[in-house]
Amino acid sequence: MKEKVLKWLYKFIDGNGMNEKLLVLGAAKSKGVSKKTGKKYDFAKLFVARPAVGFGEDGSSCGLDVNEFTLTDKAYLYMQTLEISFPNMFSVSF
């Protein structure tokens, strides 16, 4: 696993979210009724790791940062049909 993460980091293309290689950790779908508000919810999320980025004049970073993205129901259903294990590396354009 460590070798796979290092290989992914060296192949990282672009940190601006347009076209990059991401380590996809997994996805989750949540659906139900909020106990607090009584409102219905139905959403899916994709969880990814990418190189951490420091900001500011003295900013620095090391390691990975975890991000989540909203998935459509269609995209979540597609992910469930993939015959792969997670985490896994993907080229992503968005």
HELIX and SHEET records of a PDB file:
HELIX    1   1 LYS A    2  TYR A   10  1                                   9    
HELIX    2   2 ASP A   73  THR A   81  1                                   9    
SHEET    1   A 4 LEU A  64  LEU A  71  0                                        
SHEET    2   A 4 LYS A  40  PRO A  51 -1                                        
SHEET    3   A 4 ASN A  19  VAL A  33 -1                                        
SHEET    4   A 4 ASN A  88  SER A  93 -1                                        
END                                                                             
